[in-house]
């Protein structure tokens, strides 16, 4: 009995350690993977590659006008149902952010702190600039925040701006982007847009993420 308990203990430790390594080991390749709303197994394989990925034909039956007229409780329920397919198979926690933004507006550079970050652009066009963790020395980070204004930089004050390497994505209507954990990104709205983002954690990432 004791030997069985010890064996189970070590198997559990191995599983936890392998998950810890997988969750916290980044893929710094500057590449974009693509899929046309793939089947679940193919989708998970793309996500597990830990590269930036864009998926087309997402939420094709979604009606923005109808959605904006329902209450917040129903919105969360509808989004939970819509994102269920795209969340981790063992999702532990999740939340959503709904945003309507004006043309020519933009956001500061922020870090992806959730293990699975997804953003669906429901209307309009967005330009998204994405930086892998290796670019952190060029992002002028203080206390976890970037002080670099990518869209209007004072280049004399941020000489490392010229060293930046990044991915640029144009996110069209009904497109969803996945940005890996630990990467940084900024958005510029090329038109009026309406989007929904989802942050979720598996039970492993919730406990083991650095």
Secondary structure, DSSP 8 states (H G I E B T S, - for coil): -HHHHHHHHHHHHHHHHHHHHHHH-------EEEESS--HHHHHHHHHTTSEEEE-S-STT--HHHHHTS-HHHHHHHHHHHHTTTS-TTEEEEEEEEEEE-TT-B---EE--SSEEEEEEEES-EEEEEE-GGGGGGTTEETTEE---STT--TTT-GGGGG---EEEEE-TTEEEEEETT-EEEEEESS-EEEEEEEEEEHHHHHH--
